[in-house]
Amino acid sequence: MSKPEIPGRADYGVFYPITTRWSDNDIYGHVNNVTYYSYFDTVANRYLIEEGGLDISDGTIVGFVVNSGCEYH
Protein backbone atom coordinates (compact mmCIF):
# COMPACT_ATOMS: atom_id res chain seq x y z
CA MET A 1 0.00 0.00 0.00
CA SER A 2 1.46 3.35 -1.02
CA LYS A 3 1.66 6.30 1.33
CA PRO A 4 -0.69 9.21 0.65
CA GLU A 5 0.90 12.34 -0.78
CA ILE A 6 1.63 14.95 1.89
CA PRO A 7 0.18 18.36 0.96
CA GLY A 8 2.61 21.25 0.56
CA ARG A 9 2.24 24.88 1.63
CA ALA A 10 0.84 25.86 -1.80
CA ASP A 11 -2.09 23.45 -1.25
CA TYR A 12 -3.53 25.67 1.50
CA GLY A 13 -5.45 28.91 0.97
CA VAL A 14 -4.06 30.75 4.00
CA PHE A 15 -0.64 30.63 5.61
CA TYR A 16 0.40 32.41 8.81
CA PRO A 17 3.99 32.09 10.02
CA ILE A 18 4.43 31.38 13.74
CA THR A 19 7.58 32.26 15.65
CA THR A 20 8.51 29.51 18.07
CA ARG A 21 9.46 30.21 21.66
CA TRP A 22 12.26 28.52 23.58
CA SER A 23 9.70 26.63 25.69
CA ASP A 24 8.02 25.20 22.55
CA ASN A 25 10.98 22.89 21.94
CA ASP A 26 12.03 19.69 23.64
CA ILE A 27 15.59 18.79 24.62
CA TYR A 28 16.29 17.63 21.04
CA GLY A 29 15.21 20.96 19.50
CA HIS A 30 11.92 19.57 18.14
CA VAL A 31 8.64 21.40 18.65
CA ASN A 32 6.72 19.58 21.38
CA ASN A 33 3.65 17.73 20.03
CA VAL A 34 1.13 19.53 22.27
CA THR A 35 2.48 22.92 21.16
CA TYR A 36 0.97 22.42 17.69
CA TYR A 37 -2.53 22.77 19.17
CA SER A 38 -1.54 26.09 20.72
CA TYR A 39 -0.46 27.16 17.23
CA PHE A 40 -3.82 26.02 15.81
CA ASP A 41 -5.64 28.13 18.39
CA THR A 42 -3.47 31.17 17.67
CA VAL A 43 -3.90 30.90 13.91
CA ALA A 44 -7.66 30.19 14.07
CA ASN A 45 -8.23 33.27 16.23
CA ARG A 46 -5.99 35.42 14.04
CA TYR A 47 -7.90 34.29 10.96
CA LEU A 48 -11.27 34.99 12.58
CA ILE A 49 -10.12 38.47 13.63
CA GLU A 50 -8.47 39.42 10.32
CA GLU A 51 -10.76 37.66 7.81
CA GLY A 52 -13.94 36.70 9.64
CA GLY A 53 -15.04 39.97 11.21
CA LEU A 54 -14.42 38.90 14.80
CA ASP A 55 -14.09 41.97 17.03
CA ILE A 56 -12.76 40.78 20.39
CA SER A 57 -13.13 44.22 21.98
CA ASP A 58 -16.84 44.95 21.57
CA GLY A 59 -18.27 42.79 18.79
CA THR A 60 -21.29 40.50 19.03
CA ILE A 61 -19.94 37.73 16.77
CA VAL A 62 -18.52 34.60 18.40
CA GLY A 63 -16.24 32.30 16.40
CA PHE A 64 -15.96 28.55 17.02
CA VAL A 65 -13.47 25.97 15.82
CA VAL A 66 -15.63 22.85 15.80
CA ASN A 67 -13.01 20.41 14.58
CA SER A 68 -9.25 20.25 14.34
CA GLY A 69 -6.75 17.51 13.78
CA CYS A 70 -3.09 16.81 13.40
CA GLU A 71 -1.21 14.06 11.59
CA TYR A 72 2.51 13.70 12.17
CA HIS A 73 4.63 12.62 9.19
C-alpha positions in Angstrom: 0.0 0.0 0.0 1.5 3.3 -1.0 1.7 6.3 1.3 -0.7 9.2 0.6 0.9 12.3 -0.8 1.6 15.0 1.9 0.2 18.4 1.0 2.6 21.2 0.6 2.2 24.9 1.6 0.8 25.9 -1.8 -2.1 23.5 -1.2 -3.5 25.7 1.5 -5.5 28.9 1.0 -4.1 30.7 4.0 -0.6 30.6 5.6 0.4 32.4 8.8 4.0 32.1 10.0 4.4 31.4 13.7 7.6 32.3 15.7 8.5 29.5 18.1 9.5 30.2 21.7 12.3 28.5 23.6 9.7 26.6 25.7 8.0 25.2 22.6 11.0 22.9 21.9 12.0 19.7 23.6 15.6 18.8 24.6 16.3 17.6 21.0 15.2 21.0 19.5 11.9 19.6 18.1 8.6 21.4 18.7 6.7 19.6 21.4 3.6 17.7 20.0 1.1 19.5 22.3 2.5 22.9 21.2 1.0 22.4 17.7 -2.5 22.8 19.2 -1.5 26.1 20.7 -0.5 27.2 17.2 -3.8 26.0 15.8 -5.6 28.1 18.4 -3.5 31.2 17.7 -3.9 30.9 13.9 -7.7 30.2 14.1 -8.2 33.3 16.2 -6.0 35.4 14.0 -7.9 34.3 11.0 -11.3 35.0 12.6 -10.1 38.5 13.6 -8.5 39.4 10.3 -10.8 37.7 7.8 -13.9 36.7 9.6 -15.0 40.0 11.2 -14.4 38.9 14.8 -14.1 42.0 17.0 -12.8 40.8 20.4 -13.1 44.2 22.0 -16.8 44.9 21.6 -18.3 42.8 18.8 -21.3 40.5 19.0 -19.9 37.7 16.8 -18.5 34.6 18.4 -16.2 32.3 16.4 -16.0 28.5 17.0 -13.5 26.0 15.8 -15.6 22.9 15.8 -13.0 20.4 14.6 -9.2 20.2 14.3 -6.8 17.5 13.8 -3.1 16.8 13.4 -1.2 14.1 11.6 2.5 13.7 12.2 4.6 12.6 9.2 
